Amino acid sequence: MARYWGTVRPHPTDRARHRLHLAAFGHMKRSAGLLVVCGAVALAACSSPTRAFSRYAHSLGMREEIVEGTVFRHVVFASAAPASRTLHVYLDGDGTPWSVWAPSPDPTPRNPLVLRLMALDPTPSVYLGRPCYHGLAEEPPCTKTLWTSARYSEAVVSSMAEALRRKVAEFGVERLVWFGHSGGGALAMLLAPRFQATTDVVTVAANLDTDAWAELHGYARLDGSLNPARQPPLPARIRQRHYVGGEDSNVPREVVARGTIDPRWVIVIPDYTHTCCWEALWPSVVADVDRAGPSP
């Protein structure tokens, strides 16, 4: 072959093949660029669970505020229901405590199931956020243990109790009903006896014996946390209902029914899982609480 501008002059067949390669390479570059853009958009969405959660709450007509606890601040979402002497308190699950092998930088729940349940409740309700969740993870004195091993610690529980006392005083509440999903159910059991106004506790898919739950999954025990199963029984004046999904492999019935839970209070819903399909059942759950009224 003859030399051409210091290179080898390609054969006509080679030139055609070269043009195909260039076209394919250009398509690959454009595709790669598109993937980078899409990946950046997806990453932005995934890296903003706090903003996504807040936007969803606002879309449901809920008001957002920050309420002081003990040494922590708490994000609280309130429903727009008419004023009442009864207040329903919603507590969410653990969210995303871990990111692969390290603690998550933002444990805020990615699935707003509890917001959806609260939106189905006609009674005045508040979603009480945990310390360091909902964009507060970088505030002192937050540490990652507060959403990992110490997620149900006395520091967490006492601060949530203080934040709620402020809302109770604001609303003039005479009756408190607690609703907790997953780890929020564990917190409901720990918080309920701290309020004389508590009449009912309703949990859904709740790990009410954290040691049994850790053993089931081969996790390290939550050594910095309070275990509801190791606490004194709730006062007899507090009615309890503990719902379990028949297909829930995360928190099966045997984890819920340990400790001080009377088996008669455990209600298994066949075909339900840890997160599905509690919205369908929720209106009847709330109506059951409302029918019961204040405890005797």
Buried (B, 14 or more C-beta within 10 A) or exposed (E): EEEEEEEEEEEEEEEEEEEEEEEEEEEEEEEEEEEEEEEEEEEEEEEBBBBBBBEBBEEBEBEBEEBEBEBBBBBBBBBEBEEBEBBBBBBBBBBBBBEEEEBBEBBBBEBBBBBBBBBBBBBBBBBBBBBBBBBBBEEEEBEBBBBBBBBBBEBBBBBBBBBBBBBBEEBEBBBBBBBBBBBBBBBBBBBBBBBEBBBBBBBBBBBBBBBBBBEBEEEEEBEBBBBBBEEEEBEEEBBBBBBBBEEBEBBBBEBBBBBBBEEEBBBBBEEBBBBEEBEEBBEEBBEBBBEEEEEE
